[in-house]
Amino acid sequence: MAKPPLTITLTGPLQAYVEERVASGHHATPDAFVHDLIRRDQAEQRTRIEAELRAAQQSGELPTAQEWMHGQTVVSTLRQKQEQSSPDHPNPDHPSPDQSTLERP
């Protein structure tokens, strides 16, 4: 089942900016402007992730093919390496006793 279209309300300076961009001919409609912004954001996100993966691969943070074949996933390898590099960094998956007592009603 298809989701209904998303409606976004802009007021004040944001609305004026979108209207200026459309009036200047950079985009045919406000929808086209927002679609372009989303596509650019997706491309930037992909570029950032690819750069982080390349850096992790070059630094040895990603598993080798042999580790991968033995069932060790990228996520578990990165978590393990993060825990080894920062033992005092709290792990949200395993709250400390202080955290768990604070969350009780």
HELIX and SHEET records of a PDB file:
HELIX    1   1 GLY A   12  ALA A   23  1                                  12    
HELIX    2   2 PRO A   30  SER A   59  1                                  30    
HELIX    3   3 ALA A   65  MET A   69  1                                   5    
HELIX    4   4 VAL A   74  SER A   85  1                                  12    
HELIX    5   5 PRO A   97  LEU A  102  1                                   6    
END                                                                             
